[in-house]
Amino acid sequence: MRYEDEVLKFKLPNIMKVMPKYESILDVGSNTGFVLSNFKGKRVGIDTALHLVDVAKTVYPDIDFRNCKIEDVNEKFDVVLLSDILEHVEDDVGMLKKAGELGKFVIVNIPLEKSIRTMFRKYGKNDIAGHLRAYSLNDAKQLIKKAGLKIDDGFTETHISTFKRSFFPFLFGTNYFARLSKDDKNETMDK
């Protein structure tokens, strides 16, 4: 499946299910900007790969793309989007914690790859997809807790099977979409 098709048919519909009302969004690991281009309002995309940021700036000149790390961002956003990024970074807890400091809400998409299908995969710097680790659903929930965030009270997290016809999703893995907030952020935003 082409990347754009995956975004349009799978990723965006599931992100939209958990997206609160917003005026500003930060996309961490924005790649070439295709995901962020599908949103309105103040849009900022960050990526550590300069060549990807250069492409994004050329293709979407109306969006603010920056070559930096999340630690370099100091402004606040309504939503911080972490889609398929936490499995690629050394300090997943630190990144999620910083996202919670920057956003009223954090939307996270984590591939749940701890399964029979991947039990012999060697995660780490030499992984074919660049995944440093695999997560189970319990791992994802523990990560959220360690980062000082919680699943937003007005929202039920979703687990989406990556294989639509599979009778054994545990065999193939799933993706985990959740809208998170800090415990002290009791204000709610309507969808």
GIFEN-V890767 format. One record per residue. PHI is phi in radians with two decimals (999 if undefined). Layout:
PHI / PHI
This chain:
999 / -1.15 / -0.99 / -1.08 / -1.15 / -1.06 / -1.12 / -1.23 / -1.60 / -2.13 / -1.16 / -1.07 / -1.01 / -1.34 / -1.12 / -1.12 / -1.11 / -1.93 / -1.30 / -1.40 / -1.11 / -2.64 / -2.08 / -2.44 / -2.47 / -1.99 / -1.83 / -1.56 / 1.36 / -1.26 / 0.99 / -1.60 / 1.58 / -1.09 / -1.08 / -1.12 / -1.12 / -1.55 / -2.01 / -1.94 / 1.43 / -1.28 / -2.14 / -2.23 / -2.08 / -2.15 / -2.70 / -1.52 / -1.62 / -1.01 / -1.11 / -1.24 / -1.11 / -1.08 / -1.10 / -1.02 / -1.09 / -1.26 / -1.33 / -2.21 / -1.16 / -1.50 / -1.94 / -1.48 / -1.86 / -2.32 / -1.62 / -2.84 / -1.73 / -1.07 / -1.12 / -1.51 / -1.61 / -2.09 / -1.53 / -1.72 / -2.36 / -1.21 / -2.31 / -1.99 / -1.80 / -2.09 / -1.95 / 0.98 / -2.18 / -1.08 / -1.28 / -1.78 / -1.90 / -1.05 / -1.88 / -1.14 / -1.12 / -1.07 / -1.15 / -1.15 / -1.09 / -1.10 / -1.04 / -1.15 / -1.27 / -1.53 / -2.14 / -1.14 / -2.31 / -2.09 / -1.85 / -2.12 / -2.17 / -2.16 / -1.27 / -1.61 / -1.79 / -1.24 / -2.71 / -1.05 / -1.05 / -1.99 / -1.10 / -1.86 / -1.23 / -1.72 / -1.24 / 2.43 / -1.05 / -1.71 / -1.07 / -1.02 / -1.73 / 1.35 / -1.43 / -1.40 / -2.73 / -1.96 / -2.10 / -1.79 / -1.06 / -1.11 / -1.02 / -1.09 / -1.17 / -1.18 / -1.04 / -1.04 / -1.13 / -1.07 / -1.40 / 1.36 / -1.94 / -2.48 / -1.23 / -0.97 / -0.99 / -1.48 / -2.46 / -1.85 / -1.09 / -2.12 / -2.12 / -1.92 / -1.19 / -1.39 / -2.06 / -0.99 / -1.74 / -1.32 / -1.53 / -2.22 / -1.05 / -1.12 / -1.30 / -1.88 / 1.58 / -2.47 / -1.91 / -2.07 / -1.94 / -2.57 / -1.82 / -1.95 / -2.59 / -1.39 / -1.03 / -1.49 / -1.74 / -1.53 / -1.19 / -1.96 / -2.05 / -1.34 / -1.18
